[in-house]
């Protein structure tokens, strides 16, 4: 059976579970094998065909903007206390920055945002010119993308919500799975199996061989 058909079958089973009072997320789990985490840690941004929703984004940008919350350089002094930076990291899912401010961002916020994987990066988050169009384009790109950074020999990411239709969930699933495959040193040889689950359900295995 093709992976697409297996995911479809798994979604039918997952939807038979007890309904919850909140909208559950759909989670993809890729369990790895023959995989050396220290040598091959994944650090990817993957664009999904179907966005899940808007991310909470903050920008290290001097000019105020209605599109996102901004933190100007004049406010950096407040964040010399690591506890304040930790609060900021907990409040926002994603940070972007004006390239001109990056040295100050790195020295003020790097010690906390770095280990959490939330530092603005050239891949997705540093703007050479933070005008409105560039900002809009970047926000749209972020909302369509998911960051994959594994700290164990498996990948666990939210790929959809249960209210999305099955075809959209499957397309998001396959987009992320294929991107991870490309990022693995041995490709499919590094994949033990796949799983899919809702927030409150047990995972269902998806065979890849």
C-alpha positions as CSV (number, residue, x, y, z in Angstrom):
1,X,0.0,0.0,0.0
2,X,1.4,3.5,-0.9
3,X,2.2,5.8,1.9
4,X,-0.6,8.2,0.8
5,X,-3.2,5.4,1.1
6,X,-1.8,4.4,4.5
7,X,-2.1,7.9,5.8
8,X,-5.7,8.1,4.5
9,X,-6.6,4.9,6.3
10,X,-4.9,6.1,9.5
11,X,-6.9,9.4,9.4
12,X,-10.2,7.4,9.1
13,X,-9.2,5.5,12.3
14,X,-8.1,8.6,14.2
15,X,-11.4,10.3,13.4
16,X,-13.2,7.4,15.2
17,X,-11.7,8.5,18.5
18,X,-13.7,10.4,21.1
19,X,-14.3,14.1,20.2
20,X,-12.5,16.6,22.3
21,X,-13.6,20.1,23.4
22,X,-10.7,21.7,21.5
23,X,-9.4,21.4,18.0
24,X,-6.6,18.8,18.1
25,X,-3.4,19.1,16.2
26,X,-2.3,16.4,13.7
27,X,1.2,15.3,14.5
28,X,3.8,13.6,12.2
29,X,6.4,11.4,13.9
30,X,9.4,10.1,11.9
31,X,11.3,7.5,13.9
32,X,14.9,7.2,12.8
33,X,17.5,4.3,12.8
34,X,21.2,4.0,12.1
35,X,21.3,7.7,12.8
36,X,24.0,9.6,14.6
37,X,22.3,12.7,16.1
38,X,25.5,14.6,16.8
39,X,26.7,14.3,13.2
40,X,23.4,14.7,11.4
41,X,21.1,16.9,13.5
42,X,18.4,18.3,11.2
43,X,17.8,22.0,10.9
44,X,15.3,22.6,8.1
45,X,12.6,25.0,7.1
46,X,9.9,23.3,5.1
47,X,7.2,25.1,3.2
48,X,3.8,23.4,3.6
49,X,1.2,23.4,0.8
50,X,-1.5,24.3,3.3
51,X,-0.8,26.7,6.2
52,X,-2.0,25.6,9.6
53,X,-2.6,29.2,10.9
54,X,-0.8,32.4,11.8
55,X,2.3,32.2,14.0
56,X,3.0,34.6,16.8
57,X,5.9,36.6,15.4
58,X,8.0,39.4,16.9
59,X,10.5,41.6,15.0
60,X,13.7,43.2,16.1
61,X,13.0,46.3,14.0
62,X,13.3,50.0,14.9
63,X,10.2,51.2,13.0
64,X,6.7,50.3,14.4
65,X,4.6,48.1,12.3
66,X,0.9,46.9,12.4
67,X,1.8,43.5,11.0
68,X,3.8,42.2,14.0
69,X,5.0,43.2,17.4
70,X,8.3,45.1,17.2
71,X,11.2,45.4,19.6
72,X,13.3,48.4,18.7
73,X,17.0,48.7,19.7
74,X,16.1,51.3,22.2
75,X,14.3,48.6,24.2
76,X,17.1,46.1,24.2
77,X,18.5,47.4,27.5
78,X,15.5,45.9,29.3
79,X,16.5,42.4,28.1
80,X,20.0,42.3,29.8
81,X,18.2,40.1,32.3
82,X,18.0,36.6,30.9
83,X,14.6,36.1,32.6
84,X,13.1,38.8,30.5
85,X,14.5,37.2,27.3
86,X,13.1,33.9,28.5
87,X,9.6,35.5,28.9
88,X,10.0,36.9,25.3
89,X,11.0,33.5,23.9
90,X,8.0,31.8,25.6
91,X,5.6,34.5,24.2
92,X,6.6,34.3,20.5
93,X,7.0,31.3,18.1
94,X,9.2,33.2,15.7
95,X,11.6,36.1,15.6
96,X,12.8,38.2,12.7
97,X,15.2,41.1,12.5
98,X,16.6,44.0,10.5
99,X,20.0,42.8,9.3
100,X,21.5,46.1,10.7
101,X,20.4,45.1,14.2
102,X,21.7,41.5,14.1
103,X,25.0,42.1,16.0
104,X,23.0,43.7,18.9
105,X,20.3,41.0,18.7
106,X,23.0,38.3,18.9
107,X,24.7,39.8,21.9
108,X,21.5,40.6,23.8
109,X,19.2,37.7,22.9
110,X,21.4,35.0,21.5
111,X,22.2,33.2,24.8
112,X,18.5,32.4,25.2
113,X,17.1,32.4,21.6
114,X,20.0,30.4,20.2
115,X,19.5,27.1,22.2
116,X,15.7,27.3,21.6
117,X,16.2,27.6,17.8
118,X,14.4,30.9,17.7
119,X,17.3,33.2,16.6
120,X,16.6,35.1,13.4
121,X,18.6,33.3,10.6
122,X,19.6,34.0,7.0
123,X,17.4,31.0,6.1
124,X,14.2,32.6,7.4
125,X,14.2,35.7,9.5
126,X,16.8,38.4,8.5
127,X,15.6,41.3,6.4
128,X,18.0,43.5,4.5
129,X,15.3,46.1,4.1
130,X,12.3,45.9,6.5
131,X,9.9,47.8,4.3
132,X,6.2,46.8,4.4
133,X,6.3,44.6,1.3
134,X,9.4,42.7,2.4
135,X,7.8,42.2,5.9
136,X,4.5,41.0,4.4
137,X,6.3,38.5,2.1
138,X,8.4,37.1,5.0
139,X,5.4,36.8,7.4
140,X,3.5,34.9,4.7
141,X,6.5,32.6,4.1
142,X,6.9,32.0,7.9
143,X,3.2,31.1,8.2
144,X,3.5,28.6,5.4
145,X,6.7,27.0,6.8
146,X,7.6,24.7,9.7
147,X,11.0,24.5,11.3
148,X,12.4,21.0,11.9
149,X,15.2,20.7,14.5
150,X,15.5,17.3,16.2
151,X,17.1,16.7,19.6
152,X,16.6,12.9,19.5
153,X,16.5,10.2,16.9
154,X,13.0,11.1,15.8
155,X,11.2,14.0,14.3
156,X,7.9,15.2,15.8
157,X,6.0,18.1,14.3
158,X,2.5,19.5,14.0
159,X,1.5,19.4,10.4
160,X,-2.3,20.2,10.5
161,X,-5.4,20.4,12.6
162,X,-8.1,17.8,12.7
163,X,-10.6,20.2,11.0
164,X,-8.5,20.3,7.9
165,X,-9.6,17.9,5.1
166,X,-7.8,14.7,4.6
167,X,-6.2,15.6,1.3
168,X,-4.7,18.8,2.7
169,X,-3.3,16.9,5.7
170,X,-1.8,14.2,3.5
171,X,-0.2,16.8,1.3
172,X,1.4,18.5,4.3
173,X,2.5,15.2,5.7
174,X,4.2,14.2,2.4
175,X,5.8,17.6,1.9
176,X,7.5,17.4,5.4
177,X,8.4,13.7,5.1
178,X,10.1,14.2,1.7
179,X,12.0,17.2,2.9
180,X,13.3,15.2,5.9
181,X,14.3,12.4,3.7
182,X,16.4,14.7,1.7
183,X,18.0,16.0,4.9
184,X,19.0,12.6,6.1
185,X,22.5,11.3,5.4
186,X,21.2,7.9,4.3
187,X,17.8,8.9,3.1
188,X,15.1,6.2,3.6
189,X,17.7,3.9,5.2
190,X,17.6,6.2,8.2
191,X,13.8,5.9,8.5
192,X,12.5,3.2,10.9
193,X,8.9,4.0,10.5
194,X,6.4,6.9,10.4
195,X,3.5,7.6,12.7
196,X,0.5,10.0,12.7
197,X,-1.6,11.0,15.7
198,X,-4.0,13.6,17.0
199,X,-3.1,15.5,20.2
200,X,-5.0,13.1,22.5
201,X,-4.8,9.8,20.6
202,X,-2.2,7.0,20.4
203,X,0.0,7.1,17.3
204,X,-0.8,4.9,14.3
205,X,2.2,3.5,12.4
206,X,2.7,4.1,8.7
207,X,5.0,1.6,7.0
208,X,7.5,2.9,4.5
209,X,8.7,-0.4,3.1
